[in-house]
């Protein structure tokens, strides 16, 4: 995983570290292990927390939204280059 490089990192009180890895997806650090949370072939360049949601913004209009209480990722793509 680390040989690909990370593109964004976020830490929240609920999740110590979330890392976007190039052309791989979103990982979290849980109990001493890196766990793939959401596989993705696009790069994510920004991770932000807005209210209870975590958003990832990336290549080709990719927007991810994570709802931590349901532990659910939603993937949307806008038609931009």
DRENFITI-826225 format. One record per atom (N, C-alpha, C, CB): atom name; x negated, y negated, z negated; residue in three letters. Coordinates in steps of 0.05 Angstrom, whole numbers. Glycine has a CB too. Layout:
REM DRENFITI-826225
REC, a, x, y, z, r
REC, CA, X, Y, Z, ALA
...
This chain:
REM DRENFITI-826225
REC, a, x, y, z, r
REC, N, -16, 24, 0, UNK
REC, CA, 0, 0, 0, UNK
REC, C, -17, -25, 0, UNK
REC, CB, 18, 0, -24, UNK
REC, N, -37, -27, -17, UNK
REC, CA, -52, -52, -20, UNK
REC, C, -71, -58, 4, UNK
REC, CB, -69, -50, -45, UNK
REC, N, -76, -38, 20, UNK
REC, CA, -93, -44, 44, UNK
REC, C, -78, -60, 64, UNK
REC, CB, -103, -18, 56, UNK
REC, N, -52, -62, 63, UNK
REC, CA, -36, -78, 82, UNK
REC, C, -35, -107, 73, UNK
REC, CB, -8, -67, 84, UNK
REC, N, -37, -113, 47, UNK
REC, CA, -37, -141, 37, UNK
REC, C, -9, -149, 30, UNK
REC, CB, -48, -159, 58, UNK
REC, N, -7, -166, 10, UNK
REC, CA, 19, -176, 2, UNK
REC, C, 24, -204, 14, UNK
REC, CB, 21, -178, -30, UNK
REC, N, 49, -210, 18, UNK
REC, CA, 56, -236, 30, UNK
REC, C, 71, -254, 11, UNK
REC, CB, 73, -231, 55, UNK
REC, N, 83, -243, -10, UNK
REC, CA, 97, -259, -30, UNK
REC, C, 98, -243, -56, UNK
REC, CB, 126, -266, -20, UNK
REC, N, 98, -258, -79, UNK
REC, CA, 100, -246, -105, UNK
REC, C, 119, -262, -122, UNK
REC, CB, 71, -245, -119, UNK
REC, N, 135, -248, -139, UNK
REC, CA, 153, -262, -157, UNK
REC, C, 154, -246, -183, UNK
REC, CB, 182, -263, -145, UNK
REC, N, 155, -261, -205, UNK
REC, CA, 158, -249, -232, UNK
REC, C, 183, -261, -244, UNK
REC, CB, 132, -254, -249, UNK
REC, N, 199, -244, -257, UNK
REC, CA, 223, -254, -271, UNK
REC, C, 224, -241, -298, UNK
REC, CB, 249, -247, -254, UNK
REC, N, 240, -251, -316, UNK
REC, CA, 243, -238, -343, UNK
REC, C, 252, -209, -341, UNK
REC, CB, 261, -254, -360, UNK
REC, N, 269, -203, -321, UNK
REC, CA, 280, -176, -318, UNK
REC, C, 261, -157, -304, UNK
REC, CB, 306, -178, -303, UNK
REC, N, 247, -167, -285, UNK
REC, CA, 228, -151, -269, UNK
REC, C, 201, -164, -270, UNK
REC, CB, 239, -147, -239, UNK
REC, N, 181, -152, -283, UNK
REC, CA, 155, -165, -286, UNK
REC, C, 142, -174, -260, UNK
REC, CB, 137, -146, -301, UNK
REC, N, 142, -157, -239, UNK
REC, CA, 129, -164, -214, UNK
REC, C, 145, -152, -191, UNK
REC, CB, 100, -154, -213, UNK
REC, N, 151, -169, -171, UNK
REC, CA, 161, -160, -145, UNK
REC, C, 142, -169, -124, UNK
REC, CB, 191, -170, -140, UNK
REC, N, 133, -151, -107, UNK
REC, CA, 113, -158, -87, UNK
REC, C, 124, -150, -59, UNK
REC, CB, 86, -144, -93, UNK
REC, N, 122, -168, -40, UNK
REC, CA, 128, -162, -12, UNK
REC, C, 102, -154, 1, UNK
REC, CB, 141, -187, 3, UNK
REC, N, 102, -131, 14, UNK
REC, CA, 78, -120, 27, UNK
REC, C, 82, -120, 57, UNK
REC, CB, 71, -91, 17, UNK
REC, N, 61, -129, 72, UNK
REC, CA, 63, -132, 101, UNK
REC, C, 74, -106, 114, UNK
REC, CB, 36, -138, 113, UNK
REC, N, 95, -110, 130, UNK
REC, CA, 106, -88, 146, UNK
REC, C, 112, -63, 130, UNK
REC, CB, 87, -81, 169, UNK
REC, N, 118, -66, 104, UNK
REC, CA, 123, -42, 87, UNK
REC, C, 148, -45, 71, UNK
REC, CB, 99, -38, 69, UNK
REC, N, 152, -69, 58, UNK
REC, CA, 176, -73, 43, UNK
REC, C, 171, -87, 16, UNK
REC, CB, 189, -46, 37, UNK
REC, N, 190, -84, -2, UNK
REC, CA, 189, -97, -28, UNK
REC, C, 184, -76, -49, UNK
REC, CB, 216, -112, -34, UNK
REC, N, 164, -81, -66, UNK
REC, CA, 156, -63, -87, UNK
REC, C, 159, -77, -114, UNK
REC, CB, 127, -54, -83, UNK
REC, N, 164, -61, -134, UNK
REC, CA, 164, -71, -162, UNK
REC, C, 145, -54, -178, UNK
REC, CB, 193, -70, -174, UNK
REC, N, 135, -66, -200, UNK
REC, CA, 117, -52, -218, UNK
REC, C, 132, -43, -242, UNK
REC, CB, 93, -70, -226, UNK
REC, N, 136, -17, -245, UNK
REC, CA, 153, -6, -266, UNK
REC, C, 138, 17, -280, UNK
REC, CB, 180, 4, -256, UNK
REC, N, 135, 15, -306, UNK
REC, CA, 122, 36, -322, UNK
REC, C, 95, 44, -311, UNK
REC, CB, 141, 60, -324, UNK
REC, N, 79, 24, -303, UNK
REC, CA, 52, 29, -294, UNK
REC, C, 50, 40, -265, UNK
REC, CB, 39, 49, -312, UNK
REC, N, 72, 40, -250, UNK
REC, CA, 72, 50, -223, UNK
REC, C, 85, 30, -204, UNK
REC, CB, 88, 77, -221, UNK
REC, N, 75, 29, -179, UNK
REC, CA, 88, 12, -158, UNK
REC, C, 110, 29, -145, UNK
REC, CB, 67, 3, -137, UNK
REC, N, 134, 18, -145, UNK
REC, CA, 157, 32, -134, UNK
REC, C, 169, 16, -111, UNK
REC, CB, 179, 36, -157, UNK
REC, N, 173, 30, -88, UNK
REC, CA, 186, 18, -65, UNK
REC, C, 215, 12, -71, UNK
REC, CB, 183, 35, -40, UNK
REC, N, 223, -13, -71, UNK
REC, CA, 251, -20, -76, UNK
REC, C, 267, -22, -51, UNK
REC, CB, 252, -47, -91, UNK
REC, N, 254, -32, -29, UNK
REC, CA, 268, -36, -4, UNK
REC, C, 248, -34, 19, UNK
REC, CB, 284, -63, -3, UNK
REC, N, 250, -14, 35, UNK
REC, CA, 232, -11, 58, UNK
REC, C, 240, -30, 81, UNK
REC, CB, 233, 18, 69, UNK
REC, N, 220, -42, 94, UNK
REC, CA, 225, -62, 113, UNK
REC, C, 201, -64, 132, UNK
REC, CB, 231, -89, 100, UNK
REC, N, 207, -67, 158, UNK
REC, CA, 185, -70, 177, UNK
REC, C, 177, -99, 183, UNK
REC, CB, 192, -56, 204, UNK
REC, N, 194, -118, 175, UNK
REC, CA, 187, -146, 178, UNK
REC, C, 172, -156, 153, UNK
REC, CB, 213, -163, 182, UNK
REC, N, 157, -177, 157, UNK
REC, CA, 143, -190, 134, UNK
REC, C, 162, -209, 119, UNK
REC, CB, 118, -205, 144, UNK
REC, N, 160, -209, 93, UNK
REC, CA, 174, -228, 76, UNK
REC, C, 153, -248, 66, UNK
REC, CB, 189, -214, 52, UNK
REC, N, 158, -274, 70, UNK
REC, CA, 138, -294, 63, UNK
REC, C, 145, -310, 38, UNK
REC, CB, 135, -313, 85, UNK
REC, N, 170, -308, 28, UNK
REC, CA, 178, -323, 5, UNK
REC, C, 198, -307, -11, UNK
REC, CB, 191, -351, 13, UNK
REC, N, 193, -305, -37, UNK
REC, CA, 212, -292, -56, UNK
REC, C, 219, -314, -77, UNK
REC, CB, 199, -267, -70, UNK
REC, N, 245, -318, -80, UNK
REC, CA, 254, -338, -100, UNK
REC, C, 278, -326, -116, UNK
REC, CB, 263, -364, -86, UNK
REC, N, 281, -337, -140, UNK
REC, CA, 304, -329, -156, UNK
REC, C, 322, -353, -158, UNK
REC, CB, 295, -320, -185, UNK
REC, N, 347, -349, -150, UNK
REC, CA, 368, -369, -151, UNK
REC, C, 391, -358, -167, UNK
REC, CB, 377, -378, -122, UNK
REC, N, 395, -368, -191, UNK
REC, CA, 416, -357, -208, UNK
REC, C, 408, -328, -215, UNK
REC, CB, 443, -358, -195, UNK
REC, N, 427, -310, -212, UNK
REC, CA, 422, -282, -218, UNK
REC, C, 410, -267, -194, UNK
REC, CB, 447, -268, -227, UNK
REC, N, 409, -279, -171, UNK
REC, CA, 400, -266, -147, UNK
REC, C, 370, -271, -141, UNK
REC, CB, 416, -274, -123, UNK
REC, N, 357, -252, -127, UNK
REC, CA, 330, -256, -117, UNK
REC, C, 333, -255, -86, UNK
REC, CB, 310, -234, -127, UNK
REC, N, 321, -275, -73, UNK
REC, CA, 322, -277, -44, UNK
REC, C, 294, -274, -33, UNK
REC, CB, 334, -304, -35, UNK
REC, N, 292, -260, -10, UNK
REC, CA, 268, -258, 6, UNK
REC, C, 273, -269, 33, UNK
REC, CB, 258, -229, 7, UNK
REC, N, 255, -286, 43, UNK
REC, CA, 257, -299, 69, UNK
REC, C, 233, -290, 86, UNK
REC, CB, 259, -330, 67, UNK
REC, N, 239, -282, 111, UNK
REC, CA, 217, -271, 126, UNK
REC, C, 219, -274, 156, UNK
REC, CB, 213, -243, 120, UNK
REC, N, 204, -257, 171, UNK
REC, CA, 203, -257, 200, UNK
REC, C, 230, -254, 213, UNK
REC, CB, 185, -235, 209, UNK
REC, N, 233, -267, 236, UNK
REC, CA, 256, -263, 254, UNK
REC, C, 283, -269, 240, UNK
REC, CB, 256, -235, 265, UNK
REC, N, 283, -288, 222, UNK
REC, CA, 308, -296, 209, UNK
REC, C, 317, -276, 188, UNK
REC, CB, 329, -299, 229, UNK
REC, N, 299, -260, 178, UNK
REC, CA, 306, -240, 157, UNK
REC, C, 311, -253, 130, UNK
REC, CB, 284, -219, 155, UNK
REC, N, 334, -247, 118, UNK
REC, CA, 340, -256, 91, UNK
REC, C, 348, -231, 75, UNK
REC, CB, 364, -277, 92, UNK
REC, N, 335, -227, 53, UNK
REC, CA, 343, -206, 34, UNK
REC, C, 355, -218, 9, UNK
REC, CB, 318, -188, 27, UNK
REC, N, 375, -205, -2, UNK
REC, CA, 386, -214, -28, UNK
REC, C, 387, -190, -46, UNK
REC, CB, 414, -227, -24, UNK
REC, N, 377, -193, -70, UNK
REC, CA, 377, -172, -90, UNK
REC, C, 395, -180, -113, UNK
REC, CB, 348, -165, -100, UNK
REC, N, 414, -162, -120, UNK
REC, CA, 431, -166, -143, UNK
REC, C, 422, -148, -166, UNK
REC, CB, 461, -161, -136, UNK
REC, N, 408, -159, -186, UNK
REC, CA, 395, -142, -206, UNK
REC, C, 414, -125, -223, UNK
REC, CB, 378, -158, -223, UNK
REC, N, 438, -135, -228, UNK
REC, CA, 456, -120, -245, UNK
REC, C, 467, -94, -231, UNK
REC, CB, 480, -137, -253, UNK
REC, N, 471, -96, -205, UNK
REC, CA, 479, -73, -189, UNK
REC, C, 456, -58, -177, UNK
REC, CB, 499, -81, -167, UNK
REC, N, 432, -71, -179, UNK
REC, CA, 407, -60, -166, UNK
REC, C, 412, -54, -137, UNK
REC, CB, 398, -34, -181, UNK
REC, N, 422, -74, -123, UNK
REC, CA, 430, -71, -95, UNK
REC, C, 417, -93, -77, UNK
REC, CB, 460, -71, -91, UNK
REC, N, 404, -84, -55, UNK
REC, CA, 393, -103, -36, UNK
REC, C, 412, -106, -12, UNK
REC, CB, 365, -92, -25, UNK
REC, N, 415, -130, -3, UNK
REC, CA, 431, -136, 21, UNK
REC, C, 412, -149, 41, UNK
REC, CB, 455, -155, 15, UNK
REC, N, 413, -139, 66, UNK
REC, CA, 395, -149, 88, UNK
REC, C, 411, -162, 109, UNK
REC, CB, 378, -125, 100, UNK
REC, N, 404, -187, 115, UNK
REC, CA, 417, -202, 137, UNK
REC, C, 395, -213, 155, UNK
REC, CB, 434, -226, 125, UNK
REC, N, 402, -214, 181, UNK
REC, CA, 383, -226, 200, UNK
REC, C, 397, -247, 217, UNK
REC, CB, 371, -204, 219, UNK
REC, N, 386, -271, 218, UNK
REC, CA, 396, -292, 235, UNK
REC, C, 381, -291, 261, UNK
REC, CB, 393, -320, 221, UNK
REC, N, 394, -299, 283, UNK
REC, CA, 382, -297, 310, UNK
REC, C, 364, -321, 315, UNK
REC, CB, 404, -296, 331, UNK
REC, N, 339, -319, 305, UNK
REC, CA, 318, -338, 310, UNK
REC, C, 293, -323, 317, UNK
REC, CB, 314, -357, 286, UNK
REC, N, 275, -337, 331, UNK
REC, CA, 249, -324, 338, UNK
REC, C, 229, -328, 316, UNK
REC, CB, 238, -335, 364, UNK
